[in-house]
Amino acid sequence: FDHFVRTPALTRLMSVENIHYAKYLKSSTVVRGLYAPLLANMQSLLDRGQAEGVFRADVDPIDLYISISGLAYFYLSNRYTLSWIFDQDLAAPARLAQRKAHIVDVVLGYLRPVSGGGPIETPSP
């Protein structure tokens, strides 16, 4: 989240690149290689958390990365329209801190081991 906040051009670049179906990204000889160390680090953290019993055992690091990025990216890439719709300044420092805390809570909630070995059941209304 902090990386996206510090580099707003990255959010815009990703949006434009997706409009073009990753046409220019596919010609890069560097970008794909940047993600191998990131995923290895995430897997190491997951392994450690799983060994300590604080993380669930079935976490895919790619899915986790996409979820974290999605929670950050959508908020920041749409902050201007969402700020107007909800009549809030979503770029205000206090609001950014609130969003970051929310992302941490969501991700840690997912990572916690599930008792009973299955998915968390949502109670019926």
Protein Blocks (a to p, Z undefined) as FASTA:
>chain_A
ZZmmmmmmlmmmmmmmmmnoommmmmpcklmmmmmmmmmmmmmmmmmmmmnopacfkbcf
klmmmmmmmmmmmmmmmmmmmmmmnopafkbfklmmmmmmmmmmmmmmmmpccehhiacd
dddZZ
